[in-house]
Amino acid sequence: MYEDVLYGGFYTVTGKCKKYIHVAGTDEKDNVVTGRVPKSEFYKWYRKVE
């Protein structure tokens, strides 16, 4: 599980491709979110949590 340190929220990686990492989880307002994040942004703003 990963935490978004920029906006808040917790996410799980559901897949990967060349340019994007696909994630699903909840945002800072507890809304369910799915989508894709560019790899450069993912490694910059997401950190692994236990």
C-alpha positions in Angstrom: 0.0 0.0 0.0 1.2 3.5 -0.8 0.4 6.9 0.7 0.1 10.0 -1.5 2.2 12.6 0.4 1.1 15.5 -1.9 -2.7 15.2 -1.6 -3.2 12.5 1.0 -5.0 9.1 0.6 -3.9 5.5 0.4 -3.5 3.5 -2.8 -2.7 0.0 -4.0 -0.9 -0.7 -7.3 -3.1 -2.6 -9.7 -0.9 -2.7 -12.7 2.0 -1.2 -14.6 2.9 -0.3 -18.1 5.7 1.7 -19.8 4.6 5.2 -18.9 2.0 4.7 -16.1 1.4 2.9 -12.8 -2.3 2.0 -12.3 -3.6 2.6 -8.8 -6.8 2.1 -6.9 -7.7 3.3 -3.4 -9.2 6.2 -1.4 -8.4 9.9 -1.5 -8.2 12.4 1.3 -12.0 12.7 1.5 -12.5 8.8 1.6 -13.8 8.7 -2.0 -12.9 5.5 -3.9 -10.5 6.4 -6.7 -9.0 4.4 -9.6 -6.7 5.7 -12.3 -3.2 5.9 -13.6 -0.2 8.0 -12.5 2.9 8.8 -14.5 5.9 6.9 -13.2 7.9 10.0 -12.5 5.1 11.5 -10.4 4.5 8.1 -8.6 8.0 7.8 -7.4 8.2 11.5 -6.5 4.9 11.7 -4.4 4.0 8.2 -3.2 5.7 6.4 -0.4 5.3 2.8 0.8 3.5 2.2 4.1 2.9 -1.0 6.0 
